Amino acid sequence: MDPEHLPVINNYLDANEPVSSEARLSRMHFHDNQRKVDYVLAYHYRKRGAHLGQGSPGHSLAVVSNGETGKERRAGGPGDIELGPLDALEEERREQRDEFEHNLMAAGLELEKDLEMYEIKAGGSIAKTFNAILQKLSSPLQPRVPEHNNNRMKNLSYPFSREKMYLYNIQEKDTFFDNATRSRIVHEILKRTACSRANNTMGINSLIANNIYEAAYPLHDGEYDSPGDDMNDRKLLYQEWARYGVFYKFQPIDLIRKYFGEKIGLYFAWLGLYTSFLIPSSVTGVIVFLYGCATIEEDIPSKEMCDQHNAFTMCPLCDKSCDYWNLSSACGTARASHLFDNPATVFFSIFMALWATMFLENWKRLQMRLGYFWDLTGIEEEEEHSRPEYETKVREKMLKESGKLVVQKLDANSAEDDEDDEDKLSWRDRFPGYLMNFASILFMIALTFSIVFGVIVYRITTAAALSLNKATRSNVRVTVTATAVIINLVVILILDEIYGAVAKWLTKIEVPKTEQTFEERLILKAFLLKFVNAYSPIFYVAFFKGRFVGRPGSYVYVFDGYRMEECAPGGCLMELCIQLSIIMLGKQLIQNNIFEIGVPKLKKLFRKLKDETEPGESDPDHSKRPEQWDLDYSLEPYTGLTPEYMEMIIQFGFVTLFVASFPLAPVFALLNNVIEVRLDAKKFVTELRRPDAVRTKDIGIWFDILSGIGKFSVIINAFVIAVTSDFIPRLVYQYSYSHNGTLHGFVNHTLSFFNVSQLKEGTQPENSHFDQEVQFCRFKDYREPPWAPNPYEFSKQYWSVLSARLAFVIIFQNLVMFLSVLVDWMIPDIPTDISDQIKKEKSLLVDFFLKEEHEKVKLADEPTQRSQGGGDRSRRSRAASSAPSGRSQPGSIASSGSQHTNV
């Protein structure tokens, strides 16, 4: 056969090489048990006259390989597939599929069709269930996978080229390119193959969007729960990674990358590093909390509040129905507030700001290390094809401008480069989409703020209603706070799902050109909406609640008769802690247990029930053991990493933004992530179709979002400490107003006097049962007393405290930013050993190329030595899988004395 008509992938392979018995029994091969299956195209068809309630709505799987050319055969038997008469629409789709598949075979791929029929089954289960010392101590934590046995050795590598086959250490054709790389090669061909019958559509994604095919996916390596000792990468990942029973083990990152590709490998590497970094922050947070517990008896302000002899008579909390009350009744709240409002929280805020910087710096180092071992350091951005929606919009524009059908001739290798300017969408074409995006996002943010305001109104009205009843009056604050937080949590969970769908719709109407642009814009919109949704109630409690209350005799009313709510006597920090903890824990527990575990199981159950109740014809070949592509077809399609990243990014915000009010946040995040890692692992291994292996150098826009949250957290924590907590007022009193340099008298210093005779008519307490006649009541604020020349105006203490708060924000922010920049400067982005190895590897490659080229010249000049040289060279195995023309894939290079490089 002419070499140029040989299959692209196996140009240099021995097609007659015998196949092992294991391969012949494997369901990973064509029916000749020789050619390996790399990719699956799935589509439905319906015979003419067949309706939903009768006939045979079957589906066919076009199994794609890159082995030697073969014929299309029925599953389990010889001969071509007879589809029978099809209706007009199905006939048109079949012709488009035939042309596309013909072009695929012309590009060097091989196809074999496998006809499957739906079958009603009687039953079945729904679900089936320092270095040597450190290595020795951590050996029980290491997953038992091959990659971890030699993780400090790396072969020299160079992008694969057919013209330089002599450079590569080719030993076996099935292992030179792993399954993920083979699938990526096939997927690249699928993306670049055109179909003229489908409006000159380019690539498999456009055909799926036009319902020509239903799905296209790489094949899993086999079953993860198959009986026996036969092992594959999927089964190994399940046993050593995707089970809750191995939660204590490290992740086999190299095997994850090998099986799922670099993009998913980087996600799990990032998640693992983030989880491990939560350990020191959790320990520190627990220490800070224990410090608050240990010093609670020594806290002078809370002791003063709890001392009934002080007899601070406080002004009523509401009009008419509320009576005067004694400050000592809020003793429990004051003592609980000290657990989170103590000097240690300031240290912890600084620690967490530096922690975030160190985490990001260490991630950059780990990313560079992984990029070196995974041969990503020299990778270039791959050329992306236009999205199907973009192509459709361009065609509509051309038809609208010309008024007639315009046939666009596309070349499979240069479709992107040959597009004329008139085929591209201008800003005028996208302006309606941009306008809709802007208006919709503003509307969604306004909707979120409106719901927060609605919850505020609920709190105010409920507190007023409960105050009318003597039985519920004592627990008004606890009841209102708990129910309002639960309402906020439910609203946040519901709006999260709505905003995710809205963000996707808004991104679609923008018509981004490439998938990468689409993904980045989707991430930005979804993050903005979900960030506002998750943190709006928390921002209200932290910075707005109790700031616009007014004072006795001049309160601020929301509606007629409803006063703005106040903070508890101990401040709003305790309520902020409750709000943060319930929302954080509720999101993690409900989203993990219901959305990530329950919903997929319900979908799987629904699909199974649908398949069992859908009529179909029995197939004599269907009683045999199902093929792997059929098993994979029944799995959920992979939809991207955005939900996984988004969940962790929002959690990262909870851990860093308000950590001054909730030091235990890293602990709950750590406990969640230990489960999250295995939950995501199990989902990828057992519940999803195998994703396309995508090569990428980094985690993309997510790193910028993380960096932005880290910097924003410094500002937020500075204001939480300065404005929400009593840390600054205590310092001001201790060093400016205290007679003995202690906090004795601090509570009395923060309470102002009000003459009860100046209460507005109709707002005085009705039927007061207070023990003594009240002439003056106290309220928390820095105001002049009623006997001063300017009664109830802000006092000089107020301005002193305000100045100290602003000064603290400036000093804290600049100090932490300086320390963060210092940490960033001290930790290099590229590890020194990796930098040295990259330089060393480049030097070795240059020497190796010179040596090989010199040997070629020498062999060409000395014919007598050519035979000997050829004999020596023939002893090296030359079996390899080659990439399509014009593309390059990484391979291994071996030369004497430089086969391995220690790292």
N, C-alpha and C positions, 0 to 999 in steps of 0.2 A: 504494500500500500504506500502511496505517496506520503512522505513524512508530514507534509503540511496539512493533510486531511486526517492525521491521527488526532485522538482526543488531546485537548490542550493540557489537561492535568497530568496525563500519564505518557507524555512524549518520550520520556527517558526511562520508562519502567519496562520490566520484563512482563509482558501480558500473560505469559504462560506459567508464571511462578505458581507453584502449588499452594493451596490454601489449607490451613490447619483444620483439624476436625472441629475445634471449638468454633472457628469462623463459619464452617458449614452449618452448624447447628444454630448459629446466631440469627436473630431476626433483624440484624443491622445491615444485611446485605441484600442484593438483588436475588431473584429466584435461581440464578445460576450459582449462588453461594460463593461468588468470586469478587464481584464488584461491590464496593462499599457504598452505602446510602449516606449522603451528606445533607440533603435538604428535601423538604416535602412541600408540594403545592397541592392544596385541597380545593375542590369545587363541587357544587351541587348541580344536578341536572334532573329534568323531569320529562318523562315521555309524553308524547302527544296524547291528549285526552285524559291524562292522569290528574286527579284533583287531590286536594289535601286529605280528603277522607277515603280515598281509594288509590289503587295503583301502587307504584313503587318509587317514592322519592328517595333515590339513592344518592350516594356521593362517591366521587372518584378521587383517588390520590395519585398524582403524578410524582413518582419518586425520582428525585434528581441525584445523579452521582457524577463523579469525575473519573470513572474507570473506562474500560474499553467498550466499544460500541456494541450494543445488543438490540434485540427486538422488544417491542412492547408485548408483554404476555399477561395473561390472566393470572390472578393470584392462585397458585396451586395447580395450574394446568397450562397447557400450550394453547397457542392460537391468539388471534386478535380479539379485542373486546367488541362485542356487538351491543351498541347502545340502544338500538331500536329507533323508531321514528320520534323525532323531537318536535316541539312546537317552534314557532318562528323565532321567538326571542332566544330560546335555547340553541337553536341552529346558528343564529348570528354569533352568540357567545362561543359556541364550539369552534366556529371558523376563526374567531379571533384567538382562541387558545391554541388552535392548530398552528397558526402562523407564528405566534410567540414561541411555541415549543420548537417549531422548525428552526427559528432563529437561534434558540438556545443550543440546539444540536449543531448548528453551523458554527457557533462559538466554541464548540468542543465539549459541551456537556452531554451526558447520556440520560435518557428518560426511560422509565418503565412504569406503565400504568397498572394500578391495582384497583379493581372494581369491588366496592363494598356495598352491601344492602342493609337497610335497617331491619332489625329482627325483634319481634316481641319475645322477651325472655320471661320465664316463669318466676324467677326470683334471683337473688344474689345480694351479697353484702353491699351496703352503701359506702362504707369507708373501711380500708385496711390499715387495717391498722399495722565570782566573779569567776571566770567562765566555766571551768570544769566543775566546780562546786555548784554554781548556779544551774548549770545544765543538769547536774545530777539531781539537785533538789526539785527542779522544774520538769524532770522527765515524766512524772505522772500527768502533768498538765499538757504535754505535747501530744497532738493528734498523731496517730499511727498511719502516716501517709509518707510516700517515698520522698517528697520534696523536702521534708524537714530533716532528712538524714544528711543532706549535702547542701545546706542552704548558704554556705559561704564559698561555694565553688561556682564559677560561671564560665561557660564556653565563650570564646571569642565569636562575635556575631557580626554579620554584614547583610544588608538587604539582598534578598535572593534575586539572582539574575540567571537566565538560561544560558547567556553567553559565557558565564564563568562557572560552569558546573564543576570544573576541576578544583575549585576552591573549597568545596563543602565536604564535610565529613558525613557522607550519606551511607547509612548502614541498612536501614529497612524503609521500604516505601511507605508503610502505614504509620510509621512513627516520626518520620522526618518533619512532616506537617501534622500537628495534632488535629483532633476533630474540630475544634473551634476555628482553627485557621482554615481548614478545608471548607467549612461552612461559610466562613467569611469570603473566601474566594468565589464560591458559588453565588453567594448573595450579591457580590459586586457585579458578577455577570448578569444576574437577574435584574439589577438596577439599571444596567446599561443597554439592555436589549429592547429594541423598539418593536411596535406592532402597528403597521399601517392601517389595518382594518379597524382598529379602535382609535380613530382620529389621530393617527401618528403618536399614540401614547408611548411615553418613554418609561420603561421599567415596571417591575412587578407591583410596586405600591400603587401606581396609577390603575393598573388592571384590577387590583383588589378594591380600590375606591369605586370603580365602575362596575363592580359585582361580576367581573369576568371570572375571577377566582375568589374564593371565600377566605382562604388563609394561605400563608407561606411561612414555614418555620423550619429551623434545623431539627434534627432528630436527636432525642436523648440517647445516651449510650446503653440503654437497657432499663430493666426494671430495678427500682431501688430496694424492693423487698422480695426479690426472687429467692426461692429456696436453693440450698446448695452452697458450695464453696466458690462458685464462679464469681469473679470480682470485676467490676468496672468502675469508672470514675464516679458515676452517679451513685452507685451503691456505697462506695467508699466515703463520699461526701455525706451521705445519709447516716452512716454508722458513726463517723468521727466528727460530724459537725452539725447536722440538721436534726438532732434529737435533744430534748430537754435534759436527758440523762448525762450529756457530756457538756453541760453548761460551764463546768470548771476548766475546761480545756481551752488552749489557745486555738485560734482559727487557722485552718490550713490555707493561708492566703494564696500561696502559689498554685495549689490545686484548684481553688476557686477561680483564679485568673485563667488557668488552663482550660477549665470547663466552660465558664461563662464569658470569658473575655476580660479585657483590661478595665472597661468602664465599671462593670459590676464588681470586679476585684478591688478597684480603688474605693468603691463605696463601703464595702465591708472592712477594708483596711482602715478607712477613716472612722467608721463606727467603732471598730475595735480600739483604736487609739483614744477616741473620745471617751469610751467607757472606762478604759484603764486610767485616764486622767481624772475621772470622777472619784477614784479611790482616795487620793490625797485630799481633795477638796471635801469629800464626805467625812473623812477622819477629822479634818480641821473644823468642819461645821459642827460635828458632834462635840468636840472639845469646847467650842464657843457656847453651845447650848448647855453643856454640863457646868461651864463656868457661871452661866446665869443661874442655874439651879443651886450651885454651891454658895453663891453670894446673895441669894434672895433675902436671907435673914439679916444681912448687913446693909441692905439698901435703906438709907435713911428716909428718902421721900415716901416709899411705900409704907414704912413703919409709921410715919406721921399721918398718912392717910388712914391707916388702920387703927390709929389711936383714938378711941371714942372720947377721951378727955379733951381733945382739941375742939370738938363741937363746931366744925365748919358747917354752917347752915347754908345750903345751896338753894339757888333760885329754882322755881318750878321748870320742869322739862317741857311742859306743854301748857296751853291756856286752859283755864277753868278747872278741868278734871284733875290736873296734876297738882300735888301738894309740895310744900317745901320738904327737903330731904337732907339727911346728914351725909357728909362725904365719906364717913367710915363705912357706909353700906356698900361702897364700891371697892372694898378692900381686896376682894378676889381678883378683880380686873387689874388693879394696880400691881399686885404681886405677879400675876401672869405676864404683864407687860415687861417686867424686868427680865424675864427669860430671853427676850429678843431685843430689848432696849437697854443695852449696857455698853460700857467702853469696848468690850471685845468685838462687838459688831463692826466698829470702825476699822479695827485691824483686819477683820474678815473681809470687809469690802475691798480694802487695798489688796489683800491676798488674792481675792477672786479676780480682780482686774489684771494682776500680774499672771495669775493662772491662765486666763483667757489668752494673753499674749504668748505665754510659753506653749500653750496647746497649739496655737496656730503656727508658731515657729517650728515646733517639733513635727507638726504635720507636713510642713514644707520640706523638712529634712527627710522624713519617711517617704514622702511622695517622690523626692529625687532619688532616694535609694531604690525604691521599687521601680521607678522609671529606668534606672540603670540596669537592674537585673532583668527587667522585662523588655529591654531593648526599645525604650520609648524616648530616650534622650535626643535622638536625631529625627524623630518622627515629624513629618510635615502634615499640616491640615489637609485631609483628603477632600478632593473636589466633590461637592454635593450637587445632586440633581434637583431640579425644581420639584416642589410638591405638586401632587395632582390638582389640588384646588387652585394653585397659582397657574398651572397650564390651562385649566378650564377658563379662568378669568382672562388670560391673555387671548385665548381663542374667541371668547365673547367680545372682547374689545376689537379684535381684528374684523370679526364679522359685522360688528356695528359700524366700524369706520368704512369698510369696503362695500357693505351691502350685499355681498355675495360670499359664497363659500370659498375660503382660501385654504389651499392645501399646503401645509407646512412640511417640507421635507427635512427630516432630521437624520443626522448621521449618528450611529450608536456610540462612536468614540469621541465626538466633538460637539455634542448637542448644546452644551453650555456655552462653548466658545463661539458658536456660530449664530447665536441669537442676535438679531438686530435690535437697535435701540427702540424701534417702534413696537417690538414685541414685549417690551418690559413695561411694567405698571409705573406710572409717574405718581407724584404726590397728589395730583388732582384725582387720579383714579382711587387712591386710598383715603382721600380726605373724608368721605362719609364714614368710613370705618373708624378713622381716628376721632372724629367728632362723636360718634356713638360710644367709643371707648371712654373718652373724657367725661361725657355726660353720665354714663353708666357707673363709672368708678366713683364720681362725686355723689351720685345717688346712693350707691351702696354704703359709702362712708357715712353719709347723712342718715341712712337707715340704721346703721349701727349706733350712732350717737342718739338717735331717737329712741331706740330700744333701751339704751342705758338710762336715758332720762325717764322713760316709762317705769323702769325698775326703781328709780329714785322716788317717783311719785307713789309707787306701791309701798315703799318703805315708810314714807311720810304718812300716808293715809292709814296704813295698817297700824303704825305706832300710835296714831291718834285714836283709832278705834279700840285698840287693846287697852289704852290708858283709861277708857271709860269704865272698864270692868275691874272691880277690885281683885278678882281671882287671877286675872292675867296681868295685872299692872306690874307685879314684881319681876316678871320675866319678859317684859316688852322688848328690851334690847337684844337678848339672846334669840328670841323667836324671830324677830324681824331680820336680824343679820343672817341667821341660818337659812330661812326660806328665800331671802333675796339672793344669796349666793347660789342656791340650788337652781333658782330660775335663771340666773346668769349662765350657769353651766349648761343647762338644757338649751338655751338660746344659742350659746356659742357652738355647741355640737351640731345643731341644726343648720345654722348659718355657715359653718365650715363646709358642709356638703354642698349647700346652695352656691356659695362663693367659688368653690372649686369648679362647678359646672359653668357658672357665669364667666369665670376667667377664661375657660377653654373656648366658650362661644365668642367672647370678645376678641380673643386672639385669632380665631378663624376668620372673622370678618375683616381683620386687618390684612389678610392674605399675605403672610410672610412667604418669601421665596423658597427658603430651604428649611429642612427639619430643625437644624441647629438654631436658626433665627426664631422659628416657631417656639421651640422649647424655652429659649431664654426669655422671650416676651411673656410666655405663659407663666414661667416661674416668677417673674417680677410682679405680674398682676396678682397671681394667687397669694404670693407672700404679703403684698401690701394689704390686700383685703383680709387675709387671715390674721395678720399681725394686729390690725386695728380691731378686729373682732375679738381676739383673745385678750388683748391688754387694755381695752377701753374701760371696763369696770374696775380694773386694778388701778389705772391712772386716776380715775375719779376718787377712789378712797385715799390714794396716796397724796394727792396734791390739791384736791378741790373740796372734799367733804369737810365741813366745819369751818371753811374759810369765809363763807358769805352768810353767816348766821345772823349777824348783827349783835345786839346786846339787849338785856332786859329793858323794856320800855320802848325799844326801837328795833324790833325783830324784823327780819326779811321773810315775807310770806310768798309761797309758790302760788297757791290759790287762796281764795278767801278763807281764812281761818286755819291754814296749814303752814306751820313754820318750817323753814329749812332745817334739815337734821343736823345734829351736832355730833362731835366725836365723844367717845367715852371719857370719863374723868381721867383715865390714864393715858389718853391720847388715841390717835387713830392707828398707831402702829400695830396694836394687837388685832384690830379688825382687818388691817391690810394683810397680816400674816394668815388669818383665817381665810380670807378671800383667795389669796394666792395658793394656799395649800389645797383647798377644796377644788379649785378650778384645775390646778396642775394634776392632782391625783385623779380627779374625775375624768379628765381628758385621756390620761394614760390608761386607766383601767377600762373605761367604756370603749375607747377606740381600739385598744388591743384585744379585748375579749369579745366585743360585739362586731365591730367593723372589720377587724383583720382576721378573726377566727370564725365568728358566727356567720357573717355574710357569705364568705367563700363556701362554707359548708352548705348553706342554704341554696346557693347557686348550683353547687354540684348535685345536691339532692333534686333540685328542680329539673336539671338537665337529664338526670337518670330517669325520673318519673316520666318526663316527656318522651324519652327514647323508648321506654317500656310501653307507653300507651299509644305511640305513633304506629299506624298500620304499615305493614311491609311484607314482602315476599321472603320466604325462607330461601337460603342459599346453601347448597350442599357443602360449599367450602367454608361456610361461616362457623361451623361447629368446631373447627380446628382452633388451636391456640391463636389468639389475636396477634396481629403483627404490631411491631413497635410504633409504626406511624399511626395505626388506629388508636392505640393507647394514648399517644401524644395528642391526637386530634380531640379527644374528649377532655383534655385539660383546659384550664383558663388561659386565654391569650395574654402575653406579656404586654403591659401598657407603659412601661418606663419606670424610672427611679424617682420621679418627682414626689409621689406621696410619701415614700420612705424618707427622703431627704427633708421634706417639709415638716414632717412630724418631729424629727430630731432638731431641726432649726428652731422651731417654736419652743421645744423643751430647753434648748440652749439659752433662749431668751429668758425663760423662767429661772434658770440656774444663775444667770449673770445679772439681769436687769434689776431685780428687787431682792438680791440676796441679803442685803442689810436687814431686811424685815423678816426673812425666813432662812436662817442658816442651815436648816435641815433639807433644803431643796436638793442639793447634790446627792444626799443619801437616797431620796426617793427616785431621783433620776437614775442613779446607779442600779437600784433594784429593778427598775423598769427595763433598763437597757440589757441587763443580763438575760432577761426573758426575750427582749426585742431581737437580739442577735439570733437566737435560735428560732424565734418565730419567723423572721424574714428568711432564714436559711431553709427552714422546712417548707415555706411557701415556694421558694425558688426551685427546690429539689423535687418536691412531691406534687405541687398543685398547679404549677405554671408550665406552659410549653417552653421549651428551651429558647432563650433569647438569642438574637443575633449577636455574635461576638464583635464588639466595637472597640477599636483601639483609640485611646485618648490619653493625653499626657497628664491631665489633672482633673479635678472635680468641677472645673468650670466656674460658673457664676456663683455657685454656692459658697466658694471661698470668700468672694467679695462681700456676700451677705453676712457671713460669719464675722469677718473683720469689721464691718459696719456695726453689727450688734455689740461686739466687744468694746468699740470706742464709745458707742451710745450708752453702754452700761456704766461707764465711769461717770458720765453726767447725771444719769438717773440716780445712782447710789449716792452721789454727792448731795443731791436735793433731798433724797429720802432721809439721810442722816441729819441734814441741816434743817429741813422744814417739817418733816413728819415726826421725827423722834424728839425727845427732850434732851438730847445730848448737848446741844449748843446752849439752851437756856440754863442748864445745870452748870456748865462751865462759866458762863457769864456771872451767874449768881455766886458761885464759889470763889471766884477771883476778883469780883468787883463789888459785891454787896454783902457777902457774909462777914460777920464780925470775927469769927474764929477760923476762917478758911475751910469750913466744912459745909455740908448741905443741910444742916439744921436750919429750919425756917424756910426751906425752899418752897414747900407747898403753899404756905401763907403768902410768900412773895409773888406767886403766880396767880393768886386769886384777887379779884377786884371786888369792891363794895358797891351795892346798889340799894337805894332807899326804896322799900317796897311801896311806900305811899305814892310813888311816881309811876307805878304800873298803870297801863291804860285801862280805861273803864271796860269791864267785861272780860278782862284777862286774869283777874285775881283768882286764886284758888277758892273753890266753893267748898264750904263745910270742912275747913282745914282742921285736921286732927293732930297738928304738930304740938309737941309737948309744951312749948313756951311761945309767948307772943313774939313775933318776928318784926323787928324794925329795919334791920339790914340783912340782905341775903348776899351770898357770894357767887361769882361766876368766873370762869377761867379766861382771863385776858389781862393785858397790861393797860389799864385805863386809870384816869384820875378818879379819886373818891368823890362822893357827892358834896362834900364840904370844901373841895378845892375851888379855886377861882374859875377854872375851866372844867366843870364836872363831866366825867365820862369821855373826855378826849384821851387820845393815846398818850401814855406817859413816856418819860424819858427812858424808862426801862425797856419799853417796846422798841424804841429806835436803837437802843444799844444792842438788843437781841437781834433785830433785823440786820444791823450792820455786821454783827458777828457771823450771822448765817451766810450772808453774801460773801464775806471774806473767806469763810470756811469752804464754800463752793469753789471759789477761785483757787485757793491754795490746794485743796484736795485734788481738783481736776488737773492742775498743772503738775503737781507732785506725781500723781499716778501716771499721767501721760509721759512725764520724763522718765520714770522708772520703766514704763513699757517700752519706750524707745531704746533705753539702755539695754534691756533684755533682748530686744530685737537685734541690736547691734552686736551684743556679746555672743549670740547664737547664730552662726553662719547658716544660710539657707541650704548650702550644699555641704554635706559632711566631708571632712578633709580626706578620709580614706577613699570616698567615692570620687572626689575631684582628682586625686592622684591616680586612681585606677582608670578613669576616663582618659587622662593624658597618656598613661601607660598603654592602654588598649589602642589608642590612635597610633602611637609609635609602633606597637607590634603589628598593627594592620599594614602600615606603610612598609615595614621590613618584610612582612609576609608577601605583599603584592610584588615588591621588587624581586624577592627571591623566586616567586613563581614565574614572573615574566622573564627573568634571567634564565630560568630553567627551560622555558618554552623556546627562547631564542637559541639556547645551546643545543636543544634537541633538533631544532630546524636546521642548524648549521652542521650538525654531525649525524648524518643518516644512519651511520653504524650504531650510534648510541640510542637512536630513536626507538628501535625495537625493544632494547633492554629497558629503556625508560618506560615504554608503553606496557611492558610486562610487569614492571614494578607497580605501575599505576593501576593495572588491571586487578591487582590484588586488593585495591581499595574498593569498597562497595560503592556503586554509582546509582543505586536505586534512589529515586527522589520523586517527589510530587512537585511539579512546576506551576508557577503562577501564570495567569493570563498575560498575553503580550502587553507590554507597556506598564504593567504593575509590578510591584516588588513586595516580597514578604521576607521576614527575618528568617535566617537559617543559621546553622552552626558552622564555624570554620575550624578546621583542625590542621595544625602543622607541627612538625617535630620540634619539641622544646617550647611550644606556646599553645598547647591544646587547652589548658586551663589557666585561669588567672585568679589568684587568691584575692578575696575581698574581705 
